[in-house]
Amino acid sequence: MADEGKPLIVVAGATSKQGRSVATSLLESGRFRVRALTRAAGSAQAGKLARMGAQIVTVPPEPGRHGEFVEAFRSADGAFLMTPPVAPPSTAEFALGCRLADAAVEAGVGHLVFSTLENVRERSSGAKYAPHFTDKALIADHIRTLPVAHTFVMLSFFYTNALEYYAPRIDGDTVLMPFYLPEDFRAPFVDPLTATGPAVLEVFSDPASYVGASLPVVGDTVSPGEMVEAFSRVTGLKAEYRDACSRNGLLTYFPELGENPLLVDEILGMAEYAVEFGYFRHDRDTEWSRRIDPDALSWEQFLRRTDWRGERVSFGR
């Protein structure tokens, strides 16, 4: 009976990196119940959340499932919303995000936290193409029109991308580390697996203080060159930066991306946007997440915790 008195938070995409970080932090706090929405109820990640006490609900994150979404959000006090990766030319992300928010409001959810990003199209006056940023920003704009309290978290570039999607090549005794950013460009990075949860836990722990806020989540501000140096220092391996921030460079190291030219355009557009305009708007409080979570991992701490040595890693779902 005691658990029934705790606020219930629905976590969409609960087996994703962000989602399971949120679900885990909420459950470990002992102050919330969690309903975890996933398309993969039989996965190892879903099983782990279930053993921690989460209610697992199978709802594929697809437009056209409004009734299922509404039922999944029923009786919840709050919800963490995110949209899964959608590669161009698909435009499903915007519709999905809006439908999730609409369903949560229809179900009577009191407070929405949505994982968004900046509007690249607006900030660059249409010069840069990064729909996975812009579509999230447009979903946030839609949420602002709804009759519900809301807060936005905005994650930095993921450390995990370098392990999962843009993994190094091993050339003899040297780890070649390709980055979609210039060697000396310092950008915000974060570990989504350990940083998303504390940020969202803070919001749901004091929701009135964060109504309408847009909150960057940052672990470290670091350049690819510094990341390579830290990798060598931590692992003892010889490592070198490789330029993947041009079309030729990106396709040299990741030729499989050439199967989707629009995806190549998006990756390059995202990187060019960050370099020319800044990843975050200049009025964002990029120190907030580290104030509320002093244990947020720097890149070097992330390397030490994961013991990563340059191999490709899958983080599963």
N, C-alpha and C positions, 0 to 999 in steps of 0.2 A: 504493500500500500504506500510505503514511503516514496517509492520511485514514481508513483502516479502523480505526486505533488510537484515533481520536477518539470520545468519547461521542456516541451518536446520540440526538437529541431529536426527538420527534414533536410537531408544532405543529398542534392542531386549530383550524379556522377560520382557516387561514393567510393568507387574502386579506382578512380583516376588518382594521379599524384596529389592534386589539390584536394579532391574530395576525401580521400582517406586520411589526409593530414587533418582536415577539419573534423571528421568523425572521431578520429582517435583523440584529438585534443579535448573535444567536448566530453567524450566518455571518461577519459582519464581525470578530468576535473572533478568528476563525481557530482556535478551540479545540473546536468542535463540528461535527458533521454534523447536517443537518436533513432530516426527512421532513415535507413540508408537505401537510396534508389540506385539501381544498377541494371544493366542489361545482362550481367553475368553473375547471377546468384550462386552458381556453382563454382566460381573462381576461388583461388586461394585467398585473395584479398577479401572477398565477401565473407568467406569462412572465418577469417581472423576477426573481422568486425562483429560477426555474429557471436563469437566466443567472448568478445568484450562486452556484449549486451545489446548490440544494435539490433533493431528490427529490420530485416532485409526484405525489400519489396522489389520485384522485377518489373521495371517499366523501361522499355527501350527508349532512348532519347531521340524520338522522331516526331516531326510535326504530324498532325492527324490523330493524335492520341489524347485529345483534350479530356475526355471523360476519365481516362486512366490517370492522367495527371491530377485532376481535381481530387479524385479519391485518395491518391497518394499523399496529397497535402492536407487532407481533412484532419481537423483537430490539432494541427500544429501551431505552436506559438511563434515560431520563426522558421526561416528556410535559407539555406545557402544554395545559390544557383550558379551554375557554370555551364558552358556549352562545350561539347567535345570538339577536337580538331576537325576542321572541314577544309579540304583542299580545293582551290579553284579548279574548274569553273563553277563548282557547286556554290549556291547562294543560300543553302538551307540554314546556316547558323543564325541569321537574323530572325527568321520565322520561328525557329525552335526556341530561341531565347525569349522572344515575346510571348509565345504560347505557354512556356513554363511560368513566366511571371503572371500572365492572365489567370492561369489555373490556380496558382497560389492565392491570388487575391479573391477569386471566386470561392475558394475553400475557406476563406476567413483567416489566413495567416496574418499575424500581426506585424512582422518585421522581415524584410527581405535583405539579404546580403548577396550582392552579385559580383562576380569576378570579371572585371572589365579592363579595358585599355584605352589609350588616347585615340582621338579621332584623327587619323593620319590624313585622310582626304581634306578635312577642314584645316588642319594645321599647316599643311603643305600647299594649300589652295589647289588641290587636285594634282599636284606634280608627282606625288609618290603613291605607289600602288601597294597597299598592305591591308586587304579586306579583313584579315583575321583580327586586326586592330580595330579598324573602322566599324565593322559590324558589331563588335562588342560595345563600342561607344554608342552606336545607334540603339542597341538594346537598352543601355542605361538611360538614354533619352526617353525611350518608351516607358520604362519603369517610373521615371520622374512624373509622368502624366497620370499614374495610377493612384487610387486612394489607399495608399499603404506607406507606412514608415519604411525607409530604405537607406542602405549604406553601400558604398562601393569599395572593394579592395582592388588594387592594381598591382599585379606582380611584375617584377623585373624580368629580364632575360633569365632563363633557367640554366643553372650549372649543368643539370642533367642532360641538356641538349647535346653537350660535348661528349657525353658517354653513350647516348642512345641514338641520336640522329646524325651527328656529325663527328663520328668516332675517328680517332687518329689512324694513320697507317704506320706500320712498323717497317723500317728500312734498315736492315742489318741490326746495328746496336742503337739506332736512333728512332725515337718516337716523333713522327711528323704530325703536327697538330694544326689542322686547317680550321680557320675561323672566318665567319662571314662579316667580321668587323676588322678595320685596319689595326695593325700591330700596336700602335701607340694610343688608340682611342679608348679612353676610360668610360665605361658604361656601368649602369647598375645591374647586378646579377643577384640571384637568390636560389636557395634550395627549396622548391615547392613542397617537398615531402616533409620538411620540418618547420617551415616558416608560415605556411598558409594557416595552419591550425591555430597557433597562438594569436594571430591577428584577428581571426574570426571569433575565437573564444573571447577576446577582449571586447569586441563589439557586442556580442550577445550577453556579456556580463554587465555591461553598462550601456544599454542600447540608446537611452535618451541622450547621452553625450555625443552620439555619432550619427544622429538622424541627418541625412542629406550629405554626409561627408564622403569624400573620395580620398582613399588612404593608400599611398604607395607602400609596397612591401619589398624591402631591400635588405640583402645580406651583406653585400660588399660592392664598392665601386672600384673597378679594376679593369686594366687593359688586357687584351689577349697576350701581349708580350709579358706582362707581369704574371699572367696565369701560367704561361709556359715555364717561366723561371721558377714559380712556386712548385709546379709539378716536378721539375728536376730536383729541387731542393728536398721535397718530401719523399720522393721515390728513389732518388739516387740514379735515375735513368737519364741518359742524354736525350734532350728534346729540343725541337726547333719549331718555330712558328711557320705556318704556310698560309699564303694569301688565298682565301676563298671568297673574297668580297667583290670579285668581278665575275662576269658570266663564264669566261674561260677558266678562271681559277675554281669556281664552284663546280663546274662540270668535270674538271680534271680530277678532283678528289671524290666527287659524288656523281658519276656519270648516269646513275639510275634516275636522277632528277630530270634528265633530258627527256624522259618520257612524258613529262607534264611541263611544257614551256611556261604556262601561267604560274605554276608553283615556283619556278625559277624566278620569274618576274616578281613574285610576292616576297621571296626571301631577300632578293636584292633591294627591292623597294623598302622593306622593313629596315634593312641595314643603312641604306642611304638616308632614310628618314631620321633614324637615331643620330647619325653623324651630323646631319645638317640642321636639325631642329631640336635635338635633345629627346631622349626617350620619354621623359615626363615633361609636362608643362612646367615652366619655371616657377610658378607659384605653388607647386605641390610641396608638401612637407615630407621630404625624403628621409628624415630622421625619425619619423613617428614609430615605425615598426621596431626599430632598434631600441627606442626608449621603452616600449612596452614589453619587448622580448630581448633583453641584453644577451641572451644565449644564441641569438641568430648566428648561423654559421658564416664565417668568411670563406672565401674560396680555399684558402690553405686549410682551415679547419674541416671543410667539407672533404678535401682530399685525405686528410688524416682519418676522418671518421669512416670513410668508405673504403679506404685502402685501394683506391683505383690506380691501376698501372697501365692504362691505355687501351684496354680491351673494350669491345663493344658490350654494352650492358642493356638488358631489357628490364624495365621496371614493372611489367605485367599489369594486369587489371583484375 
